[in-house]
Each structure stands twice: as structure tokens, then as C-alpha cells.
Amino acid sequence: MPSGEYDPETVEAKWQDRWVEENLYAYEGDAENPDTAFSIDSPPPTVSGSLHWGHVYGFTLQDFVARFNRMCGKDVFFPFGYDDNGIASERLAEDELDVRHQDYERREFQRLTQEVCAEYEAEFTEKMQSLGISIDWNQTYQTISPRVKRISQLSFLDLHEQGREYRQRAPAIWCPECETAISQVETEDDERPSHFHDIAFEVVETGGDPPEGADVETFTISTTRPELLPACVAVFVHPDDDENEYLVGGEAEVPLFGQTVPILEDERVDMETGSGVVMCCTFGDQTDIEWYQAHDLDLRLAIDESGTLTDVAGEYEGLSADEAREAIVEDLDDAGALLDRWAITHTVNVHERCGTGVEFLVKEQWYVELLDKTDEYLQAGREMDWYPEKMFTRYRNWIEGLQWDWAISRQRSSGIPFPVWYCADCDAVVLAEKADLPVDPLSDDPPVDTCPECGHDEFVPEDDVLDTWATSSLTPLINAGWDWDDEAEEYTFENPELYQFDLRPQGHDIISFWLFHTVVKCYEHTGEVPFDSVMINGMVLDENREKMSKSKGNIVAPDEVVSKFPVDAARYWAAGSAVGDDLPYSEKGLRAGEKLLRKLWNASKLVESLTAEAPDPDSVDHDDLRELDRWLLASLDREIERLTDRFENREFSKARDGLRGFFWHTFCDDYLEVAKQRVRDGGDEAAAYTLSVAHRRFLKLFSPILAHATEELWHDMHDTDTSVHRSGWPEPLGIDADVEAGETAMAVVGALRKYKSDTKLSMNAELDRVEVWGEVSGFEADISGVMHVDELEILEERPAVESVVTGVDLDYSLVGPEFGSQVADIDDGIEAGDYEVVDGELHVADVALDPEMFEIEEERQYLGDGEMIEADGAIVIVHHESET
């Protein structure tokens, strides 16, 4: 039996250990009966530091789904991954060890990175277990492990065989800080201070006759990036720009650097910005790249991989982009070519990992083709159920805004190698054999001795690695055991019953990263959409509703929270927002969870003291129960149906709040107060049975959210052998009862309880006579018994209740300006009751007030004997000796 105060620290640690030791949440796996599986493609957290509240929140929501479906009889597959093969883990190792990856041979640096990551991965495991997340710890993986390397390299080979990949020397989005190519999805916009510069270009030759009075010697270019002047290869004018039309077909000289460039026309010029004449540099932005490709322009790369200027920049070679900008601006000014300079704030494209402004460099890169199939990927998204539905819009917007194919090459050390070599003579691509995977071309030999194209016998290994998202996007295939079967000569699944996955849970911030790329990869490899449904959670904010970040100093660590509050209180808090909405961290919400835990614990102690002699459930005929007992169980049936629907639709907040209200008020405040008296006064077996049955069902209903407390109470009170989390979700009992009459009767009991409290009577005080108007048929004895009513009479006619005017509330902001010195007389007339309302106007003190100037205050009064109390539609009249 539960005793004393609830001790969450002891209880929670005990069950966390037992759940893991007993493998309680292990996936059994039955390929013959795929309908029994419920598979979750849980997000593998990036190993870039310690877990934060965002991880806690997201995994707790996933756990609600896992526990609910497990209770419903599903064989739940709930894995855990560690995403440790990308830039984030590499930067973690560099920071922790104070080294640079460029200073090590790749395998050596990967070994160092894995050693650093191993410490954080052990911490991840400990944290997830200490939060009661019901993960199957037999189903874990690292994205840098040999098995995952093999799957990732198989993916590359399969897409290559399908013609969905290509290698090309082309402009790539480049991070100078990380010194690697990145994909469009890894960039974000950031507002930053900058300057606009008006720079004079000299006209070498015009393409036509200038308009009368035009300055044919120079024209003005407005730019935020004067450091790109050495990379300028053309100047563009819009075809509709009549003022500058004469320049088209001519040539101009770039100031300071002296190269002569053509003046061309293109509709992509923004005529509203600056002079309407725009320089094209290789490369400043996406438009420069489009112009370069469309007009077959020269290539002048002025910025290198580390963000410093190249020899194209002449005397500015070796300067960083920022240093070069200031030096070039100063020299333009000295040369008389800087016409103006003013401060602005503008949007800069930055690498989301490090916040560095990106550049565009021409590099040899591998790409996955996307742009030709965006309609198919959009349709694939439509085939999944979205929780909430509004998040599909973000997926659609991302696809509709795509401008680039997916660049999957990375110039880093920590990552999965491309299974590729190149002929040293003709550059032909040589791919690894599927049976040999995983391979590392830097240390493994190619599968051929001579080039299949030209017969040359020397090869160059690919030293780039795959983008981390190229592996993370394979998590459904990793979890389901996708591999190449040599004998069958086809791709197969080790656990085919898992695919398609029932649920993809994730944050809304990585819809374009993880979700989109997973749909692409899985769709191309299997021809199917990878998920039946997607559950998108929001972000955790601080108590001021601002995003948590280290720079702001507003991060709350999970350890800090669970050292002050029970884990179940944190789980209660996590259920407090609609899925998809951001959730502010709230100690008030955590305290509310604590309060509910105490209520559940104390109510359970009371229930056990009342049900020690409860009859065997199999011996009870529900028809023999009293009306109030049937009412509670029938009401609980309705709550079970409602709660089941809420969980199935991922409406955790509504599920939590509805169940809490029903348990606290309907069960504890209403039924338990009646039942305890029946048991204590007369050993009522029907009440004891009802309490026992209801309590078992409440523990099951609360168990997905309050995982630890319900397990402790279940073992103490109901079943020492079986976990509450394996006990089965309760089905409605189908008991027939007048639920509305029961609710009215409980409202009457509540009204009488309040009456006694207001009149300072004890709850055991006798009430002489009570009259009730309202449908409480069958519940009379319960009302009388619990509230100690000597005589209870059910009225057939509604008591005479009238609305009586108790005063007039004036709007003095209107009355004062209108009536001035008469306001005092108006107040006196109202206080004396010397007024009347005629046709909506208030007549008092010889004036008439318009309707908007006043409000009549009314009160419902009972004009008969006794004291009237209204109770949710019912009317209660109390007759008691102390009143006379």
C-alpha cells in the first residue's frame, strides 16, 4: 500500500533501472503479422554537445505515442540513434581537443572524433533513461558505424545506378569557416549591418545612342560587396530600362582592377535597386550564377575556400573578405570612384551551423537530382498524415522554393567516404562493389586493376565525404535493415514489417533538412513514401517566450529541472501545448504536475484503505450496482473514448487536461466523497468494487504521461507481476447509466457542500429539508447520505425565481461630460431607487440617459421559504433550523 508522502526521487530511479534491466520495452518483431508492429522513426540527436530541453520535449511527445500504442497491444519499435558522422561532431571534437581536422590523417581524426562522441553518447543514453523514455535499447545505432556506413554507401550506389546522381564542376554554396560545400537546406537568412556603395564604372564603349544630356563617360553601380569587384565579369541592364538602354552591347571598365567587361541585358535585373545597372561577379549570389550559366560568361574566382582573396585580386590577395572590403573602399575613395556610402541592414545567407556568411565557389561536387521531381516529392508529402496539418505548408513551401539540386559532397574528415575512385588518366568514375562495402578509397583499393574506359592502371581516390543528411535521411532504411541481397540480386529488408514506418516525429525546424531528404531517399530507393504519419513538434522557449540559446544565457538544462521537480512533472509539462506549437518552459506548469502527482498518490492511499475488502471483480453483476456507481463507470467509459481519440490524434494537451479534470473533480471531489462514506458507514461492497475498478482504469489512462507514479501505484495496489505499461489500454465497460442525471446529482452535492462551507457548518451537519428541481432520479439516496439530508424532496415545477434589479452601473466617462453638475443628483436618485427605464433610456433626476451610459445590475432571487442555490441547471432550496 502507498504510504507517507510520494518520494519521486526514489520511485523514479527504481523504475528507470528496472525497465531497462527487464527489457520491458523490447520490440519482439513478427514479420508474419506486420499489423502488430507500430514503428517510430525517432530522430537521432546530433552529437554536438549535451542534450537540451528541445530533445527532452520532443522525445517525451514521442514517448506518449509509444506508451499509448504499447498499451493498445502494439509491438512498438522505438529505437535510438546517435548522429555522429558530420560537421557538428567534427567541430565538437576540434573544440574539445583544441585541434584542427586538417592537421590529421582522416582515419586518425575520425578515431579522435569517435572517442569524444562516445562520452556524449553515453550521456545521451543516461539522460533518455533518466527521463523515463520507453526506448528499446537493443535498437540503437550510430551514423558512423560500419553497418550504417554500408547502408549509406549502398544508397549512393543505387542512386548512381538509377541516374539520380551526377558529378559536376559547378558553383557550390561554400562555408569559409567550415571550409566545405553545404546544401541549400543548411543555409538560413540573417539580418546584419552593412553598407551600400555607389561606385562609378567608366564606359569604354556604348551599344547605342545615348539619350540627350546623358553622362556617357560613367554609370553607377550600387553594391554591398565591393570586395567582389575583381570577380566582375559583366554588367547587366533590364530590357525595359529605357534610360540605360544605350549601354547594352557596349563595354565598361571595372574601377581599380581595370578589366573590361561586356554590358548585357537580362530580365532578372531589379530596376528598383540603385541605378538599375548591376554588376555580375563570379560569384556573389544565385543570380550571378544564373547569369554566368545563361550568358556563358568568364570565370574569375576572387575568394578562395577559406574566405580570403585570390591572385585575381592583385594587391589585395591574402586579405580576408572583410579586410579587402575596407581596403578596396578606401582606395576607390582615393581614386574618386566612390560616389557614396551609407549604412544599411540587409539579409545575408549564412551557414546554419556556424553563422558564417556563405560564398559561391566553383568546385567538383556530387549532386542528387531533385529539381526534375519536385511534383512527385510534393505528392509524396500529401500521402502522409500530418500532425498538425498546418505543417504540411512548410514542407510544400520548401519544395516550391528549391533552386538547387542536393549537393552531397563535403570537404571534411568526419563523415562517410564516397565509395568512388577516378581514373588518373581519363577521370572515369569507378564504383565499389556492393559486396565490399563499407570502403574507404583513401585506404582501400578499387575493385578493378585497370580503368574500364581507357585501360590506365592508376586511380585517384575520392577524398570528400557524404553530407551528414545523406545518411540521416536513411533512418527508416537503417532501422528496417535495408541491404543488398547478392543471391536475390535485389534490395531487401531484415524487418519488412516496420516499413512503411507508422510515425516520423521531429521538430518543425528540420522539415526541410531531415523530413524532405528522407522522403526523397526512401521514395527513390523503395518507390514508397516512408511514413504513414508525421508528428511535428515546436520549440521550447524560455518563460518570456524567447528561443533558448547559449548566447542569450536563457538555456535551462534538463539536469537542473529534474533536480528540482519529479520527472513525471516534467512529462506533465511537456503535454501542455498543442503539437506543432512552441512551448514556453514554465515552473508553474511543473508545479501543476507536482500537485497532480500528490493528488493521485493521496487519492490512491484513500482508495486502497476503502477497497481492502472489495469483492472479486468476477463476482459482481453491474446491474446490482447502485445508480451512482453505474454513473461513475459509464462516465469513465465516455472519458476513455474521448482520451483514446485524443491520443490517436496526438492531442496530448487536450488529453492531459480532460483526464486531470475528470479525475480531480468527477472522481475525487464527487464520487470518492460519496463512496468513502458508504464504505465506512456500511461496508458497501458496490462502492468498494467501483472504487477499485475505477482506480485501475485511471492508472492505465494516466500511465502514458505519469509513467513512474502510475507504475509504482499499479505494483503496490493491483498487480505485482505485470507492468502497468503492459497491462492493456482500458476498453469501455458498456455500462448503462443516466450520465446526465448523475452529473446533475453531483452538482447538487457540490452546491450543498458549498452551502455548508459558506454557513460554517461541518460537512457532517444534518440538513432538515432540501428541495431539488432537476433530473436526479435514482441518485436521491446518495445525495441525502453524503450530505446528511433528513428530507429530500424532488420538485416537479420550477421554483419561483425572479430577476431583481440590485443597482445601476453608470459609465461616468459618458455621463460626466454630458450632465456635469447634475451627476450628483443622478447618483442620489439611483441610490434612493427613484428611477425607471423607459424604451431603453434611464429616467432619473429629471434627465434621460442613453442606453450606452448605464448598465442595469440584476440578481436572481428566490421569493419563497428557504435559501436557494443554483447548481449547473438544477435549483436547490435548503431549509435549516439555524435560518429561523
N, C-alpha and C positions, 0 to 999 in steps of 0.2 A: 504494500500500500504506500502511495506517496506520503511522505511525512515532512514536517517542517517547511521551510521556505525552499523554493526552487533554486537549485545550485547549478546554473548553466555551465560554469567553467568545468565542473567535474563531469556532468552528464554529457556535454557535447564532445569532450575529448574521448570519453569512453566509447561512444557510439561511432565516432570517426575512425577510431582504431579497429573496432570490431567489424565495421562494414568492409574495410579493406582486407583485414585478416580472413574474413569468411567469404571473400569474393562475392558479396551479396549482389553486386550489380553486373556480374559477368554475363556477357552475351553467349547464349547457348548455341545458336546457329542451326538452322534446319532448312537446307536448300530444297527439301521436298515439300515444305509448307511455307512458301515465301510470304503468305499473308500474315503469318505470326510475327514477322520482323517489323520493327519500327526503327529506321536508320536515320541518324543525325550526322550531318557533315559539319562537325563542330570546327570552329576556326582555330588553327594552330597559332598561338600568340608568337609574335616576332620576338626573338631572343635579343633584345636590345637594352635590357635593364630589368628592374624589378617590376612585378605586376602592379597595376594601379586599379583605381576604382572602376574604370571603364571595363577592365577584364572581369572584375568581380560581378559587376552589374550584368554584363552580357551573359556570362556563364550561369549566373543564378536564374535568369529567364529561361535559358536552355534546360536547366535542371528541373524547373517547374514542368516543362513539357515531358522530359524524360520520366520523371516520377509519376506523373499522371498516366502516361501511356503504359508504364510498367504495371501500375495498379489496375489498368483496364485489360490486363492479360497479354500485353505485347512483349515480345522478346526484344528489348531495347538495345540497340547498338549505339553506344555513346563513347567515342574514342577521344584521345587527347594527343595533339601533335605539338612539336616544338619547331618553329620555323627558324632554322639557324644556318641558312646557306646563302645569305645575301649581304647587301651593303650594310644593313643595320648591325648584323652580328660582327662584320668586319670592323666597323667603326667602334663597336663596343670593345673588341679586343685591342685595337690600336690605343684607345683611351685608357683601358685598364693597364696595359703593359707599357704604355708610353713609347710605342714603336710605329713605324710606317710599313704598310704591307709591301711597298715597292722594294724594301730592303731585304726581303726574304724570298727564297725559292718557294713556289706556290704550295707544294705539299707541306713544307715546314710551317708556313704561315697558317695553313688550314689546320694543322695539328694544334698550333697555339690557340687559334680561334676556338676550336672544339673544346680545349681544356677550359678556357674562360666560360664558354657557353654551358659546359657541364655543371658548373657551380650554380648558374642561374636556373638551369633546367631542374635541378634538384629542389631549388627554392620554389619554382612554379608548382612542382608536384606537391610539395608540403603545403603550399597555400591553398591549392584546389581541394586537398583533402581536409584541411582545417576549416574550410567554408562549407563542408558537407555536400560538395558537388558529386553527384552519383555517377562518376565516370567509371568505365570499365578499364582498370589499369593494366589489363592484359592487352588492350588495344591502344598501344602508343606507338609513335613513330617520330623520327627526326628527319627533316627535309634534306639533311646532308648525309643520311645513312646510305649504305650500299644498295639496299632494296629500293629506296626512293630514287637514288641516282639512276638505277637501271630503268625504272618506270619513266623518269623524266627524259632519259636519252631515247627510250623507245618511242616516246611521244614525238621527239624531234624527227626520228627516222620515219615514222608513219606519216607525219605531215609532209615531209620531204617527198615521200613516195606518191602522195596524193597531189603533189604540185602546189601545196598551200604555203610553201616557204621559198624564199629566194634570198640570194646574197648579192649585195649591190653596193658600189661606191656611190654614196649619195649623201645629201645633207642629213645630219642626225642632230637631235636635241642632246646637248652636252652639258654636264655639270663640271665646271672648272675646279670646284673644291674636291669633289669625289673622283675627278678625272675619269669619268666613264660616260658612255652614252646612256640615256634614260628614255623611257617611253612617254608619250603624251600624258598618260594616266598618272605619271609620277610628278607632274608639274602642277602648280597652283598659282593663282594670282595673288599679288601682294601690293598694297598701296605704299609707295615710297616717295620721298622727296627727290626732286631732280631739277634740271634746268632746261629750258628751251633756248636754242641758239639760232639766231638768224645769221646765215653765212652767205657771203657773196661769191658766186661762181662766175668766172669770165666766159663770155660767149666767144667761141672760136669761129663758129660759122652758123648762120641761121638756116632754117629749112625753107623759109618763105619770106614774104614781105611783111615787115613789122607794121603794126598799126601806127598811125600818125602820132608822134610825141612819145613813143615807147623808148625806154632805155635799151638800146641794142648792145650795150657793152657788157652788162652783167644781168643776172637774175638772182633771186634769193631762194635759198633752201633753208627750211626750218627743221631742226633735228634735236633730239635729246642725246644723241650718241656721236659727237664729233670725233671720237677715237676710231670710228669706222671709216673715216674719210680715205685712208689708204686702201680700203677694200672697195671703194666706189667703182662700179663698172658701167653704170648707165644713169641717165636722168629720165624721169617719166612725166608726161603731161596727160591729162584726161582728154579724150577725143572731143568732148563738148566744151572744152575750155577755150573760148574764142580769144581771150586776152593773151594767152600764151601759145596759141596755135602756130604762130610764125616760127617758134623754136623747133618744132617737130621736124626731124630729118637733118637737123644740124648737129653741131658738136660743142662740148663745153670742156673747160679745163678745171680740174679739181684743185682748189687752193692748197698751198703748202707742198702738196705731193706731185702736182704737175701732170698727172696722166690725163690724156684726152679721152672723153667718153661720149658715146652717142646719146642724142636726145630722141626718145621714142614716145609713142603714145600707148596708153592702156587704160581700160575702163576701171581697173582696180584702184586708180589714184583717188584719194579723198580730196576733192576740190575745196572742202571747207577748212582744211587744216593748212595753216601758214599761207604761202603764196600760191599753193596749188601745184607747185613744181616739187617733185620728190626725187631724192637720190635712191638708187638701188645699190646695196652693198652685199657682198657675198661673205657672211650672211648676217643680217640684223634681225629679221623676223620671218614669219611664214610667207608674207607677201613677197619678200626678196627672193625666197626660194622658188615661188611660183613664177616670178618674172625671169629668173635665171633659166628655169626649165623651158618656159614658153618662148623666150626670145633667143635662146642659145647664146647666152652671154659668156664673157670671160670669167675665169675663176681667180679671185685674189683673196687668199686667206690671210687676214691680218692678225688674228688672235689664235693662239695655239691651245693645246689640251689643258694647260694649267692656267689659262686666262691671261697670259702675257702676250705682248705684241711680237710679231714675227719680223723677219728681214724685209717683208713687204713695206713695213712702216718706217724703214730707213733709220734715221737717228733716234727714233722712239723705240726701237727694238729692245726687248727685255723688260720694258716697263709693264706694270700691271695695267689692266684696262682703266681703273680709276686714276692711276698716276698719269697715264697717257692722256686721258681726257683733259686734265687740268693743264698739262704742258701744251697740248695742241691748242686749247682755247687761248692760252696766254700768247702763243705765237701767232695765232690768227688775229688777235687784237693788235699785236705789234705790226702785222703786215697790212692792217686796215681792212681785213676781210670779215672781221666780226662786227656785224651791224648792230646786234642787240643780244642781250642775255637776261632771262628772267626766271625766277623760281616757280616751280610747279610741283604738284603731286600727281603721279601717274601710276598706272597699273604695270607691274613688272612680273614677267613669268619666272618663277623660281622653282628650284628642286624642293619637293615637299620634305625630303629627309633632312636637309641641312640649311635650307633657306637661301641658298646662293642663287643669284640670277643666272639663268641658263644662257648658253651661247649656241650657235648653229655651226657645226663643223662638217666638212665632208670626210666621211670615214667609210671603210669597208665594214658593212654590218649585215647581220642576218635579220630577216623580217618574216613575220607571219602575215599573210594577206588577209585583210579584214574588209576593206572598203567595197569589195565587189559583192559582199554577202550581208550587208547591214540589214536589209529587209528580212532575211532569214533569221538573223540573231534577234531582231525585234519581235518576230513572230514566236520564236522560242521563249522569249520572256513572257509573252501573253499566255503561253500554255501552262505557266506556273501560277499557283495561288499565292497572292501577296498579302502579308500581314504586316502593316496595314496596306490597303490597296493603293493609297496615295504615293507609296514609294516606287511604284512602277513608273511614275512620271520621271523620277530621277534616272532610272535605267534608260527610258526612252530618250530623254534629253541628251544623255551621254552619247548614245549611238548616233543620234541625228547630228551631233556636233563633231563627230570624228573627222579628222583631217589627214591622219597619218595611218599607215599600216603599223603593226606592232613590232617595234624594234626590240629584239630579244637578246642582242649581244651586250655583254658588259665587260668592261676592261678592268676587272677586279681579280682578286686572288680567292676570296671566299665565295665559292659557287660551284655549280655542277658543270664540268667541261663539256664542250661540244664534242660529239663523237666523230670528229672530222679531221682529215689531213688534206693537204693540197699538193698537187704535183709541182715540184720545184721548177719545172720547165714550162709547162703549159697552163698551170693553175687549175687543172681539173680537180673537181671535188671527189674525194674518196671517203666513203662512209664505213663506219664499223659494222661488223656483222652482229645481228641481234643476239646470237648465242654468246658473244663475247662480252656483252655489256654487264656491268659498267666499265668504261675505259677512260683513261686519261691520255690524250695524244702526246702530252709532254713527256710521258714516261713509257707509254705502250707503243708497240709497232703497229703500223697499218695492216689491214688484212690481206694486202697484196704486195708482191715484190716489185712489180713494175706498174707504171701508170697504164690503166686500161685504154686511155686515149692516145698516148704518144709513145708509150714503152719506156719512158725515163724511169730510173730506179732510185731517185731521191725525192723525199717528201718533206713538206713543211707542216708541222702540227699547228692546228688552231689553238691559240693561247687565250682567246676570250672564254668567258663562262656565260652560262644562261642567266637571264634575268630571273630573280627570285620568284616573280609572279608566274613565270613559265612552269615552275614546279608547284607552287601553291595552288595554281589553277587546276591541278590534277588530283586534289584531295579526294573527290569521290572515287576516282580510279585507284588511288593508293589504298583507300580504306576497303574497297571491294576486291582488292587483289588482282588488278588488271595485269596481264602479262601476255607474252607471245608464246604460243604452243607450237614447238617445232614440228611435232608429229602431225598435228592437225593443220598446220600452216595457217593459223588464224589467231586473232587476239581473243583471250578468254578471261573469265572472272573466277577467282577462287571462291568468292561468296556472291554468286549471281543474285541471290535473294535480296541483297542490300541495294542493288541498283535497279531502278532509279531511287535516289535517296528520298525519304519522306520529308525531310526538313533541312534547309540550309539556314542557319541562324547567323546573323552578323550585324555589324554596325552600319549605319547609313553612310558613313564616311568612306567606305571601301566598296560601294556598289560598282563604281567604275573600275576599281582595281580588281578585286577578288571575284565578285559575282559575275561581271561581264566576261572576264577572261576564262572563268570556269565554264560558263555556258559555251563559249567559243570552242575551247579544247574538247570538252566532252561531246559536244554536238558533232565535231569533226571526226572524233575517234569512234563514236558509237552510233551516230545518226539519231540520237535521242537527247531530249532535254534532261539534264542530270537530276532535277529535283521536282517533286510534286508540289512543294510549297517553300516559300521564303519568308522568314521572320526577321524583320529589320528593327533593331533597337536603336534608341537615341543615345546621346552622350550624357555623362554625368557632369553636372555643373556644380559650382560652389553655391553657398547659401544665398549669394547675391545674383544667382542665375548667370554667372560668367563662366566660360570654359576654364577648366582647371589646366594650369600649365606651370612648369617649373619657374619660368621667368617671372610670372606674377606672384609666385610664392603662395599660391592658394590650393596646392595639392593636399589632399587628405589621404594618408597611406592606409591600406586595409588593416595592417597590424595595429595602427593607432585606434581604429574604430573597434575592432573585436577585443581589444584590451579593456575597453570601457563598456561595451554592450554585448549581449549574447549574439551569437551568430544568427540564431533564429530571428532576432530583432532586425538584423541587417537584411535577412531574407524578406521579412515583412515589409521593410522599407523599399526593397527592390521591386516589390509588386505594386508600388504606389503610383505608377504612371501608365498611361496607355502606351502600348507597344509602338515604337517609332518616335514617340515624343521624348525630348530631353528631360532628364530627371534631376532636380537640384538635390544635392546632399543636404540632409536635414536631420539634425539631432532630435527635433520634435517628432519626426517620423520614427526614428529609432526608439525614442521613449514610449511612443504609442505601441510599438511592437513589444517592448518590455512589459507594458501594462497588460496587454492581451495574454502574454505568457503567464503572468501571475494569476490572471482571471481563470485561465484554462487549468492551471495547476490547482488553485484553491477550489474551483468547482469540481474538479476530479476527486479531490480528497473528500468533499462532501458527498459526491455520488457514491464513492466506494463505501463510506460509512453507512449509507442508506440501502445498499444493494447486497450486503453480506449474505442475506437470506433470500435473495432473489430466486424465483423458481427457474428450473431448467427451461431454456427458451423453447425447446421442442414440446414442452407440456402445456404451453399457453396457446389458447384459441383467441385470436384477435377479436372475435365477436364478443368475448367475455370481458374485454377491457371497458373501462368507463369512457364516456364520450370525450372527456378531456385528454385521456391517453391516446385515443384514436386520432384526436385532433392534432396532437403534437407529432405523432408519427406520420400522419398524412401531410402535415405542413412540411416536415422534414423531407418527405418524398418530393414535394414541389421544389424544395431548395436543392436537392440532389440533381434534379433535372435541369434546373437553372444553372447550377455550378458546372455540370458536365458540359453544357452548351458553352459556357464562358471559357472553360479550359480548352475545348476543341477549337474555339475561335481566337485563342491567345489573348483573351480579355482578362488578364490577371488582376488588374486593379478592381474591376467590377466583381470578379470572383472573390477577391480578398475582402472587400468592403461589405458585400452582401452577406457572406458567411459570418464575418465578425458580428454584424448587426443581428443576424438571426440567432447566433449562439448567445450573445451577450443579453439581448433583450427578450426574445421569444422564449429561449430555453432557460437562461439563468434568472432573469427578472420575473418572468411569468410562471412557466411550468414548474421549475425547480422549487420555487417558494410554495406552491400548492402541494407538490408531490412530497416534499420533506415532511410536511405536517401530516399528510395521510399515512406515511410510513411510520413516523414517530408516535402518532396517536393510536394507530390501529394495526400496524404491521401490514399495511395494504400491499399485497403481492403484485397487483396490477401496476401500481405506481413504481414499485421496485423494478419490475420487469421492464417497464417503459424507460426508466432512467438508464438501465444497463444497456438496452438496445440502442437508445439514442446516443449514449456516450461513445459506444464503439463506433458508431457511424460518424460522429463528429471527429474522432481522432483520425479516421480514414480521410475525411474531407479536408481536414487541416494539414494532413501529412505532406503534400507536395510543397507547401510553403514553410510550415513549422516542423521541419524534418526531425530535429533532435528531440524536442519535448514530446512530440506525439509517439516517437519510438519508445522513450522511457516510460510513458504512461501506459502504452499498449502492453509492454512486457510486465509491468508491475500489476496491471489490473485485469488483463484479458487473455494474453497468450504468451507464455514464456518461451515457446519454441519457434514461433514464426514472426518475422519482421512485419510491422505494420505496412511497410513498403512493398511487401509481397502478399498482403492479405486480401487483395482484390478491391476494386472500386465498388462502393455500395450501389446496389440496384434498388429502385423504388419497391416498397413492400406491397403497394397496391391496396392499402387500407382505405375503406370508405369512411368518410367523416365530413361533417359540416364545417369546413375550414373557416368560412366567413363568420359563422356563429361563434366558433372558438375564439377568433380574433376579437370579436366584439366583447365576449366574456372576459378576455384578458385585459381589454381596455377598461372595462368596468372595475376589475380588480385593481388596476393601476390607479384609477381615479379615486377609489376608496382608500388606497394606501396613501395617496397624496393628501386626501382629506384628513386622515388621522395624523399625518405628519404636520399639516398646517395648523390643526387644532390642538397639537401637543398631546395627542392620545397615543398610548402604546399600541403596537401592532396587534397585541392580544386583547385589546379592549373590546367589549361587546358593543355592538350597534343595535339599537332597539328594532328599527324597521328601515328597510331600504326598498325603494320602488325603482324599477328599471323599465325604461321604454327603449326597446331594441331587441333584435333577434338573438337570444342567448339560450334557446331551448336545448335542454339536455345538460346544461352547464350550471344549473341553479345550485346544486349541492356543492359544487366546487367553489363557487363564489361565496356562498354562505359559510362554508367550512373554513376557508383560508382567511376570510376577513371577519369571522366571528359575528355573523349577522343572525339575530334571533328570528326575524321575519323578513323574507324576501318576496316581494310581490312584482309580478310582471304586468306592466300596464299595456292595455290594448290600444289606448288612444294616447296620442302625443300630449304631454303636459302643456298647460297654457303658459307659453313663454312669449314675452313681448320685448321689442326693442325700445329702450327708454333713452331719451336724449339726456346725456350727462354733462354736456357743455358745448361751447363753440370755440374753435381754434381759429384765431384771426391771423391773416398774413399782413403783418404791420408794415412790410415794405411797400404794400399797395394801399393799405388803409391810411397810414400816416400822411403821405403826400396828398391824398385825396381829401381827407376830412380834418387834418390839422388839429385845432383846439377842441374839436368835437370828439376826439378819440377817448378822452376820459369819460364823457357821458355814455359813449357806446359801451365801454368796459363795464360801467356801473349798471347799465340796462341789462347786459348779458348776465352779470353776476346775480341780479335780482330776478332773473327769469322773465323779464318784461320784454319779450321779443317774439317774433314769429317769422316763418319762412313762407313767402307767397310767390308762386311762379318762379321758384328758384332763387329769389332775392331774400336777403335777411333784412327785415324791418325792425329797427331798434333806434331809440333816441331821436325819433323824427327824421331818420335818414334811411336810405335803402342801399345795401351793399351788394355789388355784383357777385355772382357765384364764385369767381376765381379769388375773391378776397377772404373767403372763410371756408371752414370745413366743420360740419356738424359731427360731434362725437357721440356715439351711441354705445349702449351696453345691453346685452340680452339679460333679462331678469325674469325669474320665476315668481309669480304672484301668489302661489298657494303656500301651504304649510311645508316646513322643512327647508333644507338647503339644497339647491340644485348644483350639480356638477355635470359638465359635458365631457363625453368620453368617446372621441372618434365616431361620431354619428349616433351614439347612444346617449340617453339622458338619464342621469341618476339623481334620485331625490333621497336625501338622508334625513331620517327622523331620529333624534337622540335626546335623551333626558337633559343633558347638560345645556341644551339650547334654550330650555324654558326656564 
